[in-house]
Amino acid sequence: MPEGTTAGAAGGRVARTGIALVHEGEYIVPAPGSEAHLSDAGHAVNYHFPVEMHVLGSLPDAEAGTVADLVLDRIVRELGSRL
């Protein structure tokens, strides 16, 4: 079992963010505050999804910030191209 997880018949708490293998019939419940929000802006429906990014490694803070900015810019550009 990956480090940072607990498991049991009733489920468990995930202590560290990571990729999950989910099996058919299992339920995933978001942490409070992490769910998508739906707002009505007239005739448009807008979905808002919180995104949290962690840059791991031995980069200096300034370089880690540059990497995070680059990734976020690419995500925004890709999502914008799908409108």
PDB file of N, CA, C and O in Angstrom, chain B, residues numbered from 101:
ATOM      1  N   MET B 101       0.850  -1.173   0.000  1.00  0.00           N
ATOM      2  CA  MET B 101       0.000   0.000   0.000  1.00  0.00           C
ATOM      3  C   MET B 101       0.891   1.229   0.000  1.00  0.00           C
ATOM      4  O   MET B 101       1.885   1.256   0.726  1.00  0.00           O
ATOM      5  N   PRO B 102       0.561   2.281  -0.815  1.00  0.00           N
ATOM      6  CA  PRO B 102       1.399   3.476  -0.862  1.00  0.00           C
ATOM      7  C   PRO B 102       1.511   4.167   0.483  1.00  0.00           C
ATOM      8  O   PRO B 102       0.577   4.165   1.285  1.00  0.00           O
ATOM      9  N   GLU B 103       2.679   4.759   0.712  1.00  0.00           N
ATOM     10  CA  GLU B 103       2.909   5.495   1.947  1.00  0.00           C
ATOM     11  C   GLU B 103       1.901   6.632   2.058  1.00  0.00           C
ATOM     12  O   GLU B 103       1.565   7.261   1.054  1.00  0.00           O
ATOM     13  N   GLY B 104       1.412   6.902   3.272  1.00  0.00           N
ATOM     14  CA  GLY B 104       0.495   8.002   3.485  1.00  0.00           C
ATOM     15  C   GLY B 104      -0.969   7.642   3.340  1.00  0.00           C
ATOM     16  O   GLY B 104      -1.827   8.526   3.326  1.00  0.00           O
ATOM     17  N   THR B 105      -1.272   6.335   3.230  1.00  0.00           N
ATOM     18  CA  THR B 105      -2.667   5.929   3.109  1.00  0.00           C
ATOM     19  C   THR B 105      -3.002   4.941   4.206  1.00  0.00           C
ATOM     20  O   THR B 105      -2.136   4.230   4.717  1.00  0.00           O
ATOM     21  N   THR B 106      -4.269   4.912   4.554  1.00  0.00           N
ATOM     22  CA  THR B 106      -4.774   3.896   5.469  1.00  0.00           C
ATOM     23  C   THR B 106      -5.965   3.256   4.782  1.00  0.00           C
ATOM     24  O   THR B 106      -6.589   3.880   3.923  1.00  0.00           O
ATOM     25  N   ALA B 107      -6.286   2.053   5.133  1.00  0.00           N
ATOM     26  CA  ALA B 107      -7.397   1.389   4.476  1.00  0.00           C
ATOM     27  C   ALA B 107      -8.099   0.468   5.448  1.00  0.00           C
ATOM     28  O   ALA B 107      -7.547   0.084   6.480  1.00  0.00           O
ATOM     29  N   GLY B 108      -9.293   0.130   5.111  1.00  0.00           N
ATOM     30  CA  GLY B 108     -10.084  -0.792   5.904  1.00  0.00           C
ATOM     31  C   GLY B 108     -11.402  -1.016   5.202  1.00  0.00           C
ATOM     32  O   GLY B 108     -11.676  -0.404   4.170  1.00  0.00           O
ATOM     33  N   ALA B 109     -12.213  -1.885   5.755  1.00  0.00           N
ATOM     34  CA  ALA B 109     -13.496  -2.191   5.133  1.00  0.00           C
ATOM     35  C   ALA B 109     -14.382  -0.961   5.026  1.00  0.00           C
ATOM     36  O   ALA B 109     -15.201  -0.866   4.111  1.00  0.00           O
ATOM     37  N   ALA B 110     -14.228  -0.007   5.960  1.00  0.00           N
ATOM     38  CA  ALA B 110     -15.057   1.203   5.944  1.00  0.00           C
ATOM     39  C   ALA B 110     -14.354   2.363   5.248  1.00  0.00           C
ATOM     40  O   ALA B 110     -14.874   3.478   5.255  1.00  0.00           O
ATOM     41  N   GLY B 111     -13.199   2.137   4.654  1.00  0.00           N
ATOM     42  CA  GLY B 111     -12.466   3.212   4.004  1.00  0.00           C
ATOM     43  C   GLY B 111     -11.413   3.786   4.924  1.00  0.00           C
ATOM     44  O   GLY B 111     -11.117   3.212   5.972  1.00  0.00           O
ATOM     45  N   GLY B 112     -10.852   4.908   4.541  1.00  0.00           N
ATOM     46  CA  GLY B 112      -9.811   5.508   5.355  1.00  0.00           C
ATOM     47  C   GLY B 112      -9.482   6.901   4.862  1.00  0.00           C
ATOM     48  O   GLY B 112      -9.978   7.343   3.826  1.00  0.00           O
ATOM     49  N   ARG B 113      -8.654   7.573   5.603  1.00  0.00           N
ATOM     50  CA  ARG B 113      -8.258   8.935   5.285  1.00  0.00           C
ATOM     51  C   ARG B 113      -6.988   8.911   4.444  1.00  0.00           C
ATOM     52  O   ARG B 113      -6.062   8.153   4.737  1.00  0.00           O
ATOM     53  N   VAL B 114      -6.940   9.732   3.408  1.00  0.00           N
ATOM     54  CA  VAL B 114      -5.749   9.865   2.573  1.00  0.00           C
ATOM     55  C   VAL B 114      -4.916  10.982   3.165  1.00  0.00           C
ATOM     56  O   VAL B 114      -5.352  12.133   3.204  1.00  0.00           O
ATOM     57  N   ALA B 115      -3.715  10.649   3.628  1.00  0.00           N
ATOM     58  CA  ALA B 115      -2.851  11.609   4.303  1.00  0.00           C
ATOM     59  C   ALA B 115      -2.018  12.426   3.332  1.00  0.00           C
ATOM     60  O   ALA B 115      -1.530  13.497   3.691  1.00  0.00           O
ATOM     61  N   ARG B 116      -1.847  11.942   2.109  1.00  0.00           N
ATOM     62  CA  ARG B 116      -1.002  12.631   1.142  1.00  0.00           C
ATOM     63  C   ARG B 116      -1.641  12.549  -0.240  1.00  0.00           C
ATOM     64  O   ARG B 116      -2.130  11.490  -0.632  1.00  0.00           O
ATOM     65  N   THR B 117      -1.643  13.646  -0.975  1.00  0.00           N
ATOM     66  CA  THR B 117      -2.223  13.686  -2.312  1.00  0.00           C
ATOM     67  C   THR B 117      -1.434  12.784  -3.247  1.00  0.00           C
ATOM     68  O   THR B 117      -0.206  12.724  -3.177  1.00  0.00           O
ATOM     69  N   GLY B 118      -2.140  12.090  -4.114  1.00  0.00           N
ATOM     70  CA  GLY B 118      -1.489  11.222  -5.080  1.00  0.00           C
ATOM     71  C   GLY B 118      -2.509  10.659  -6.050  1.00  0.00           C
ATOM     72  O   GLY B 118      -3.683  11.028  -6.016  1.00  0.00           O
ATOM     73  N   ILE B 119      -2.068   9.789  -6.890  1.00  0.00           N
ATOM     74  CA  ILE B 119      -2.932   9.133  -7.866  1.00  0.00           C
ATOM     75  C   ILE B 119      -3.594   7.947  -7.188  1.00  0.00           C
ATOM     76  O   ILE B 119      -2.954   7.222  -6.427  1.00  0.00           O
ATOM     77  N   ALA B 120      -4.873   7.750  -7.462  1.00  0.00           N
ATOM     78  CA  ALA B 120      -5.608   6.658  -6.833  1.00  0.00           C
ATOM     79  C   ALA B 120      -6.090   5.671  -7.892  1.00  0.00           C
ATOM     80  O   ALA B 120      -6.478   6.064  -8.992  1.00  0.00           O
ATOM     81  N   LEU B 121      -6.061   4.415  -7.553  1.00  0.00           N
ATOM     82  CA  LEU B 121      -6.676   3.384  -8.371  1.00  0.00           C
ATOM     83  C   LEU B 121      -8.033   3.101  -7.744  1.00  0.00           C
ATOM     84  O   LEU B 121      -8.115   2.602  -6.621  1.00  0.00           O
ATOM     85  N   VAL B 122      -9.093   3.420  -8.472  1.00  0.00           N
ATOM     86  CA  VAL B 122     -10.448   3.283  -7.949  1.00  0.00           C
ATOM     87  C   VAL B 122     -11.114   2.114  -8.647  1.00  0.00           C
ATOM     88  O   VAL B 122     -11.065   1.999  -9.872  1.00  0.00           O
ATOM     89  N   HIS B 123     -11.731   1.257  -7.868  1.00  0.00           N
ATOM     90  CA  HIS B 123     -12.365   0.062  -8.410  1.00  0.00           C
ATOM     91  C   HIS B 123     -13.859   0.295  -8.608  1.00  0.00           C
ATOM     92  O   HIS B 123     -14.466   1.114  -7.919  1.00  0.00           O
ATOM     93  N   GLU B 124     -14.431  -0.418  -9.538  1.00  0.00           N
ATOM     94  CA  GLU B 124     -15.861  -0.341  -9.793  1.00  0.00           C
ATOM     95  C   GLU B 124     -16.628  -0.559  -8.490  1.00  0.00           C
ATOM     96  O   GLU B 124     -16.332  -1.479  -7.727  1.00  0.00           O
ATOM     97  N   GLY B 125     -17.611   0.298  -8.250  1.00  0.00           N
ATOM     98  CA  GLY B 125     -18.442   0.166  -7.058  1.00  0.00           C
ATOM     99  C   GLY B 125     -17.940   0.952  -5.854  1.00  0.00           C
ATOM    100  O   GLY B 125     -18.654   1.076  -4.859  1.00  0.00           O
ATOM    101  N   GLU B 126     -16.706   1.492  -5.928  1.00  0.00           N
ATOM    102  CA  GLU B 126     -16.184   2.283  -4.819  1.00  0.00           C
ATOM    103  C   GLU B 126     -16.716   3.713  -4.909  1.00  0.00           C
ATOM    104  O   GLU B 126     -17.041   4.201  -5.991  1.00  0.00           O
ATOM    105  N   TYR B 127     -16.799   4.366  -3.770  1.00  0.00           N
ATOM    106  CA  TYR B 127     -17.251   5.751  -3.695  1.00  0.00           C
ATOM    107  C   TYR B 127     -16.079   6.655  -3.375  1.00  0.00           C
ATOM    108  O   TYR B 127     -15.205   6.297  -2.586  1.00  0.00           O
ATOM    109  N   ILE B 128     -16.063   7.829  -3.991  1.00  0.00           N
ATOM    110  CA  ILE B 128     -15.065   8.855  -3.699  1.00  0.00           C
ATOM    111  C   ILE B 128     -15.836  10.056  -3.173  1.00  0.00           C
ATOM    112  O   ILE B 128     -16.755  10.545  -3.832  1.00  0.00           O
ATOM    113  N   VAL B 129     -15.466  10.532  -1.989  1.00  0.00           N
ATOM    114  CA  VAL B 129     -16.137  11.672  -1.378  1.00  0.00           C
ATOM    115  C   VAL B 129     -15.114  12.793  -1.230  1.00  0.00           C
ATOM    116  O   VAL B 129     -14.091  12.601  -0.573  1.00  0.00           O
ATOM    117  N   PRO B 130     -15.366  13.968  -1.829  1.00  0.00           N
ATOM    118  CA  PRO B 130     -14.387  15.052  -1.744  1.00  0.00           C
ATOM    119  C   PRO B 130     -14.294  15.629  -0.333  1.00  0.00           C
ATOM    120  O   PRO B 130     -15.257  15.606   0.434  1.00  0.00           O
ATOM    121  N   ALA B 131     -13.123  16.139  -0.018  1.00  0.00           N
ATOM    122  CA  ALA B 131     -12.939  16.826   1.255  1.00  0.00           C
ATOM    123  C   ALA B 131     -13.793  18.086   1.247  1.00  0.00           C
ATOM    124  O   ALA B 131     -13.991  18.686   0.191  1.00  0.00           O
ATOM    125  N   PRO B 132     -14.304  18.499   2.404  1.00  0.00           N
ATOM    126  CA  PRO B 132     -15.109  19.725   2.455  1.00  0.00           C
ATOM    127  C   PRO B 132     -14.335  20.902   1.854  1.00  0.00           C
ATOM    128  O   PRO B 132     -13.165  21.112   2.175  1.00  0.00           O
ATOM    129  N   GLY B 133     -14.995  21.662   0.986  1.00  0.00           N
ATOM    130  CA  GLY B 133     -14.376  22.817   0.361  1.00  0.00           C
ATOM    131  C   GLY B 133     -13.662  22.514  -0.939  1.00  0.00           C
ATOM    132  O   GLY B 133     -13.227  23.438  -1.625  1.00  0.00           O
ATOM    133  N   SER B 134     -13.527  21.240  -1.299  1.00  0.00           N
ATOM    134  CA  SER B 134     -12.804  20.905  -2.528  1.00  0.00           C
ATOM    135  C   SER B 134     -13.740  20.586  -3.684  1.00  0.00           C
ATOM    136  O   SER B 134     -13.288  20.337  -4.801  1.00  0.00           O
ATOM    137  N   GLU B 135     -15.029  20.592  -3.423  1.00  0.00           N
ATOM    138  CA  GLU B 135     -15.975  20.254  -4.477  1.00  0.00           C
ATOM    139  C   GLU B 135     -16.113  21.404  -5.474  1.00  0.00           C
ATOM    140  O   GLU B 135     -15.780  22.549  -5.169  1.00  0.00           O
ATOM    141  N   ALA B 136     -16.607  21.080  -6.662  1.00  0.00           N
ATOM    142  CA  ALA B 136     -16.848  22.094  -7.679  1.00  0.00           C
ATOM    143  C   ALA B 136     -18.020  22.962  -7.244  1.00  0.00           C
ATOM    144  O   ALA B 136     -18.921  22.501  -6.543  1.00  0.00           O
ATOM    145  N   HIS B 137     -18.000  24.220  -7.663  1.00  0.00           N
ATOM    146  CA  HIS B 137     -19.079  25.144  -7.345  1.00  0.00           C
ATOM    147  C   HIS B 137     -19.793  25.534  -8.622  1.00  0.00           C
ATOM    148  O   HIS B 137     -19.149  25.795  -9.638  1.00  0.00           O
ATOM    149  N   LEU B 138     -21.094  25.575  -8.584  1.00  0.00           N
ATOM    150  CA  LEU B 138     -21.914  25.921  -9.725  1.00  0.00           C
ATOM    151  C   LEU B 138     -22.491  27.307  -9.484  1.00  0.00           C
ATOM    152  O   LEU B 138     -23.086  27.559  -8.436  1.00  0.00           O
ATOM    153  N   SER B 139     -22.320  28.199 -10.441  1.00  0.00           N
ATOM    154  CA  SER B 139     -22.914  29.528 -10.326  1.00  0.00           C
ATOM    155  C   SER B 139     -23.691  29.834 -11.587  1.00  0.00           C
ATOM    156  O   SER B 139     -23.355  29.346 -12.666  1.00  0.00           O
ATOM    157  N   ASP B 140     -24.721  30.635 -11.456  1.00  0.00           N
ATOM    158  CA  ASP B 140     -25.559  31.008 -12.592  1.00  0.00           C
ATOM    159  C   ASP B 140     -25.257  32.450 -12.944  1.00  0.00           C
ATOM    160  O   ASP B 140     -25.574  33.355 -12.173  1.00  0.00           O
ATOM    161  N   ALA B 141     -24.651  32.676 -14.094  1.00  0.00           N
ATOM    162  CA  ALA B 141     -24.311  34.022 -14.551  1.00  0.00           C
ATOM    163  C   ALA B 141     -25.208  34.368 -15.739  1.00  0.00           C
ATOM    164  O   ALA B 141     -24.725  34.533 -16.859  1.00  0.00           O
ATOM    165  N   GLY B 142     -26.499  34.476 -15.494  1.00  0.00           N
ATOM    166  CA  GLY B 142     -27.434  34.751 -16.582  1.00  0.00           C
ATOM    167  C   GLY B 142     -27.710  33.495 -17.366  1.00  0.00           C
ATOM    168  O   GLY B 142     -28.268  32.531 -16.842  1.00  0.00           O
ATOM    169  N   HIS B 143     -27.311  33.506 -18.646  1.00  0.00           N
ATOM    170  CA  HIS B 143     -27.569  32.351 -19.514  1.00  0.00           C
ATOM    171  C   HIS B 143     -26.409  31.372 -19.551  1.00  0.00           C
ATOM    172  O   HIS B 143     -26.504  30.315 -20.175  1.00  0.00           O
ATOM    173  N   ALA B 144     -25.326  31.714 -18.892  1.00  0.00           N
ATOM    174  CA  ALA B 144     -24.155  30.837 -18.891  1.00  0.00           C
ATOM    175  C   ALA B 144     -24.080  30.074 -17.575  1.00  0.00           C
ATOM    176  O   ALA B 144     -24.457  30.587 -16.522  1.00  0.00           O
ATOM    177  N   VAL B 145     -23.595  28.866 -17.652  1.00  0.00           N
ATOM    178  CA  VAL B 145     -23.339  28.082 -16.448  1.00  0.00           C
ATOM    179  C   VAL B 145     -21.832  27.977 -16.298  1.00  0.00           C
ATOM    180  O   VAL B 145     -21.144  27.532 -17.217  1.00  0.00           O
ATOM    181  N   ASN B 146     -21.317  28.380 -15.154  1.00  0.00           N
ATOM    182  CA  ASN B 146     -19.880  28.363 -14.907  1.00  0.00           C
ATOM    183  C   ASN B 146     -19.565  27.354 -13.815  1.00  0.00           C
ATOM    184  O   ASN B 146     -20.204  27.343 -12.763  1.00  0.00           O
ATOM    185  N   TYR B 147     -18.587  26.515 -14.070  1.00  0.00           N
ATOM    186  CA  TYR B 147     -18.108  25.569 -13.078  1.00  0.00           C
ATOM    187  C   TYR B 147     -16.762  26.067 -12.565  1.00  0.00           C
ATOM    188  O   TYR B 147     -15.918  26.504 -13.347  1.00  0.00           O
ATOM    189  N   HIS B 148     -16.567  26.002 -11.271  1.00  0.00           N
ATOM    190  CA  HIS B 148     -15.303  26.435 -10.666  1.00  0.00           C
ATOM    191  C   HIS B 148     -14.725  25.259  -9.887  1.00  0.00           C
ATOM    192  O   HIS B 148     -15.358  24.747  -8.964  1.00  0.00           O
ATOM    193  N   PHE B 149     -13.522  24.833 -10.261  1.00  0.00           N
ATOM    194  CA  PHE B 149     -12.859  23.714  -9.603  1.00  0.00           C
ATOM    195  C   PHE B 149     -11.589  24.225  -8.935  1.00  0.00           C
ATOM    196  O   PHE B 149     -10.731  24.802  -9.603  1.00  0.00           O
ATOM    197  N   PRO B 150     -11.460  24.025  -7.647  1.00  0.00           N
ATOM    198  CA  PRO B 150     -10.220  24.441  -6.991  1.00  0.00           C
ATOM    199  C   PRO B 150      -9.056  23.558  -7.460  1.00  0.00           C
ATOM    200  O   PRO B 150      -9.205  22.346  -7.610  1.00  0.00           O
ATOM    201  N   VAL B 151      -7.913  24.179  -7.684  1.00  0.00           N
ATOM    202  CA  VAL B 151      -6.718  23.452  -8.113  1.00  0.00           C
ATOM    203  C   VAL B 151      -5.606  23.763  -7.129  1.00  0.00           C
ATOM    204  O   VAL B 151      -5.342  24.924  -6.817  1.00  0.00           O
ATOM    205  N   GLU B 152      -4.966  22.727  -6.650  1.00  0.00           N
ATOM    206  CA  GLU B 152      -3.817  22.888  -5.749  1.00  0.00           C
ATOM    207  C   GLU B 152      -2.636  22.189  -6.394  1.00  0.00           C
ATOM    208  O   GLU B 152      -2.744  21.035  -6.807  1.00  0.00           O
ATOM    209  N   MET B 153      -1.516  22.877  -6.481  1.00  0.00           N
ATOM    210  CA  MET B 153      -0.346  22.319  -7.148  1.00  0.00           C
ATOM    211  C   MET B 153       0.836  22.330  -6.181  1.00  0.00           C
ATOM    212  O   MET B 153       1.062  23.317  -5.481  1.00  0.00           O
ATOM    213  N   HIS B 154       1.574  21.252  -6.147  1.00  0.00           N
ATOM    214  CA  HIS B 154       2.784  21.156  -5.333  1.00  0.00           C
ATOM    215  C   HIS B 154       3.955  20.830  -6.258  1.00  0.00           C
ATOM    216  O   HIS B 154       3.917  19.834  -6.980  1.00  0.00           O
ATOM    217  N   VAL B 155       4.974  21.648  -6.238  1.00  0.00           N
ATOM    218  CA  VAL B 155       6.184  21.384  -7.012  1.00  0.00           C
ATOM    219  C   VAL B 155       7.185  20.774  -6.040  1.00  0.00           C
ATOM    220  O   VAL B 155       7.638  21.433  -5.103  1.00  0.00           O
ATOM    221  N   LEU B 156       7.523  19.521  -6.269  1.00  0.00           N
ATOM    222  CA  LEU B 156       8.406  18.795  -5.360  1.00  0.00           C
ATOM    223  C   LEU B 156       9.797  18.668  -5.961  1.00  0.00           C
ATOM    224  O   LEU B 156       9.951  18.590  -7.180  1.00  0.00           O
ATOM    225  N   GLY B 157      10.769  18.650  -5.133  1.00  0.00           N
ATOM    226  CA  GLY B 157      12.139  18.479  -5.596  1.00  0.00           C
ATOM    227  C   GLY B 157      13.056  19.441  -4.872  1.00  0.00           C
ATOM    228  O   GLY B 157      12.691  20.017  -3.847  1.00  0.00           O
ATOM    229  N   SER B 158      14.228  19.605  -5.405  1.00  0.00           N
ATOM    230  CA  SER B 158      15.236  20.426  -4.733  1.00  0.00           C
ATOM    231  C   SER B 158      15.482  21.744  -5.458  1.00  0.00           C
ATOM    232  O   SER B 158      16.592  22.274  -5.425  1.00  0.00           O
ATOM    233  N   LEU B 159      14.451  22.275  -6.113  1.00  0.00           N
ATOM    234  CA  LEU B 159      14.595  23.557  -6.800  1.00  0.00           C
ATOM    235  C   LEU B 159      14.571  24.707  -5.799  1.00  0.00           C
ATOM    236  O   LEU B 159      13.893  24.615  -4.775  1.00  0.00           O
ATOM    237  N   PRO B 160      15.288  25.772  -6.071  1.00  0.00           N
ATOM    238  CA  PRO B 160      15.147  26.986  -5.257  1.00  0.00           C
ATOM    239  C   PRO B 160      13.708  27.504  -5.378  1.00  0.00           C
ATOM    240  O   PRO B 160      13.043  27.247  -6.381  1.00  0.00           O
ATOM    241  N   ASP B 161      13.230  28.224  -4.376  1.00  0.00           N
ATOM    242  CA  ASP B 161      11.845  28.702  -4.357  1.00  0.00           C
ATOM    243  C   ASP B 161      11.473  29.467  -5.627  1.00  0.00           C
ATOM    244  O   ASP B 161      10.384  29.274  -6.167  1.00  0.00           O
ATOM    245  N   ALA B 162      12.367  30.332  -6.107  1.00  0.00           N
ATOM    246  CA  ALA B 162      12.061  31.124  -7.302  1.00  0.00           C
ATOM    247  C   ALA B 162      11.842  30.223  -8.519  1.00  0.00           C
ATOM    248  O   ALA B 162      10.931  30.462  -9.311  1.00  0.00           O
ATOM    249  N   GLU B 163      12.664  29.199  -8.669  1.00  0.00           N
ATOM    250  CA  GLU B 163      12.505  28.283  -9.803  1.00  0.00           C
ATOM    251  C   GLU B 163      11.249  27.433  -9.655  1.00  0.00           C
ATOM    252  O   GLU B 163      10.563  27.173 -10.644  1.00  0.00           O
ATOM    253  N   ALA B 164      10.937  26.998  -8.437  1.00  0.00           N
ATOM    254  CA  ALA B 164       9.705  26.233  -8.211  1.00  0.00           C
ATOM    255  C   ALA B 164       8.493  27.092  -8.562  1.00  0.00           C
ATOM    256  O   ALA B 164       7.524  26.596  -9.136  1.00  0.00           O
ATOM    257  N   GLY B 165       8.545  28.376  -8.219  1.00  0.00           N
ATOM    258  CA  GLY B 165       7.467  29.286  -8.582  1.00  0.00           C
ATOM    259  C   GLY B 165       7.333  29.449 -10.084  1.00  0.00           C
ATOM    260  O   GLY B 165       6.222  29.521 -10.609  1.00  0.00           O
ATOM    261  N   THR B 166       8.461  29.507 -10.775  1.00  0.00           N
ATOM    262  CA  THR B 166       8.454  29.611 -12.238  1.00  0.00           C
ATOM    263  C   THR B 166       7.826  28.364 -12.856  1.00  0.00           C
ATOM    264  O   THR B 166       7.040  28.469 -13.798  1.00  0.00           O
ATOM    265  N   VAL B 167       8.165  27.194 -12.338  1.00  0.00           N
ATOM    266  CA  VAL B 167       7.583  25.938 -12.836  1.00  0.00           C
ATOM    267  C   VAL B 167       6.076  25.941 -12.601  1.00  0.00           C
ATOM    268  O   VAL B 167       5.308  25.607 -13.504  1.00  0.00           O
ATOM    269  N   ALA B 168       5.645  26.313 -11.394  1.00  0.00           N
ATOM    270  CA  ALA B 168       4.216  26.346 -11.088  1.00  0.00           C
ATOM    271  C   ALA B 168       3.488  27.318 -12.009  1.00  0.00           C
ATOM    272  O   ALA B 168       2.406  26.996 -12.500  1.00  0.00           O
ATOM    273  N   ASP B 169       4.058  28.505 -12.256  1.00  0.00           N
ATOM    274  CA  ASP B 169       3.442  29.487 -13.148  1.00  0.00           C
ATOM    275  C   ASP B 169       3.327  28.944 -14.569  1.00  0.00           C
ATOM    276  O   ASP B 169       2.300  29.130 -15.222  1.00  0.00           O
ATOM    277  N   LEU B 170       4.373  28.274 -15.051  1.00  0.00           N
ATOM    278  CA  LEU B 170       4.367  27.702 -16.396  1.00  0.00           C
ATOM    279  C   LEU B 170       3.275  26.637 -16.528  1.00  0.00           C
ATOM    280  O   LEU B 170       2.536  26.623 -17.512  1.00  0.00           O
ATOM    281  N   VAL B 171       3.177  25.758 -15.549  1.00  0.00           N
ATOM    282  CA  VAL B 171       2.161  24.701 -15.594  1.00  0.00           C
ATOM    283  C   VAL B 171       0.768  25.316 -15.557  1.00  0.00           C
ATOM    284  O   VAL B 171      -0.107  24.912 -16.324  1.00  0.00           O
ATOM    285  N   LEU B 172       0.553  26.288 -14.675  1.00  0.00           N
ATOM    286  CA  LEU B 172      -0.761  26.927 -14.584  1.00  0.00           C
ATOM    287  C   LEU B 172      -1.103  27.647 -15.887  1.00  0.00           C
ATOM    288  O   LEU B 172      -2.241  27.560 -16.349  1.00  0.00           O
ATOM    289  N   ASP B 173      -0.156  28.349 -16.484  1.00  0.00           N
ATOM    290  CA  ASP B 173      -0.400  29.020 -17.763  1.00  0.00           C
ATOM    291  C   ASP B 173      -0.808  28.014 -18.843  1.00  0.00           C
ATOM    292  O   ASP B 173      -1.712  28.283 -19.634  1.00  0.00           O
ATOM    293  N   ARG B 174      -0.155  26.884 -18.872  1.00  0.00           N
ATOM    294  CA  ARG B 174      -0.491  25.865 -19.882  1.00  0.00           C
ATOM    295  C   ARG B 174      -1.867  25.259 -19.634  1.00  0.00           C
ATOM    296  O   ARG B 174      -2.601  24.972 -20.579  1.00  0.00           O
ATOM    297  N   ILE B 175      -2.215  25.064 -18.374  1.00  0.00           N
ATOM    298  CA  ILE B 175      -3.553  24.548 -18.049  1.00  0.00           C
ATOM    299  C   ILE B 175      -4.608  25.552 -18.498  1.00  0.00           C
ATOM    300  O   ILE B 175      -5.584  25.180 -19.150  1.00  0.00           O
ATOM    301  N   VAL B 176      -4.414  26.827 -18.151  1.00  0.00           N
ATOM    302  CA  VAL B 176      -5.373  27.874 -18.526  1.00  0.00           C
ATOM    303  C   VAL B 176      -5.496  27.968 -20.046  1.00  0.00           C
ATOM    304  O   VAL B 176      -6.606  28.063 -20.569  1.00  0.00           O
ATOM    305  N   ARG B 177      -4.367  27.942 -20.762  1.00  0.00           N
ATOM    306  CA  ARG B 177      -4.394  28.015 -22.226  1.00  0.00           C
ATOM    307  C   ARG B 177      -5.146  26.825 -22.810  1.00  0.00           C
ATOM    308  O   ARG B 177      -5.961  26.990 -23.718  1.00  0.00           O
ATOM    309  N   GLU B 178      -4.880  25.644 -22.302  1.00  0.00           N
ATOM    310  CA  GLU B 178      -5.556  24.446 -22.831  1.00  0.00           C
ATOM    311  C   GLU B 178      -7.055  24.496 -22.565  1.00  0.00           C
ATOM    312  O   GLU B 178      -7.854  24.198 -23.453  1.00  0.00           O
ATOM    313  N   LEU B 179      -7.438  24.869 -21.352  1.00  0.00           N
ATOM    314  CA  LEU B 179      -8.868  24.951 -21.038  1.00  0.00           C
ATOM    315  C   LEU B 179      -9.536  26.045 -21.870  1.00  0.00           C
ATOM    316  O   LEU B 179     -10.667  25.876 -22.325  1.00  0.00           O
ATOM    317  N   GLY B 180      -8.836  27.172 -22.069  1.00  0.00           N
ATOM    318  CA  GLY B 180      -9.383  28.249 -22.880  1.00  0.00           C
ATOM    319  C   GLY B 180      -9.609  27.855 -24.320  1.00  0.00           C
ATOM    320  O   GLY B 180     -10.533  28.356 -24.961  1.00  0.00           O
ATOM    321  N   SER B 181      -8.784  26.966 -24.841  1.00  0.00           N
ATOM    322  CA  SER B 181      -8.917  26.546 -26.237  1.00  0.00           C
ATOM    323  C   SER B 181     -10.120  25.631 -26.440  1.00  0.00           C
ATOM    324  O   SER B 181     -10.493  25.341 -27.577  1.00  0.00           O
ATOM    325  N   ARG B 182     -10.716  25.184 -25.369  1.00  0.00           N
ATOM    326  CA  ARG B 182     -11.854  24.256 -25.455  1.00  0.00           C
ATOM    327  C   ARG B 182     -13.194  24.964 -25.300  1.00  0.00           C
ATOM    328  O   ARG B 182     -14.237  24.310 -25.261  1.00  0.00           O
ATOM    329  N   LEU B 183     -13.178  26.285 -25.210  1.00  0.00           N
ATOM    330  CA  LEU B 183     -14.433  27.027 -25.065  1.00  0.00           C
ATOM    331  C   LEU B 183     -15.150  27.173 -26.375  1.00  0.00           C
ATOM    332  O   LEU B 183     -16.224  27.773 -26.428  1.00  0.00           O
TER     333      LEU B 183
END
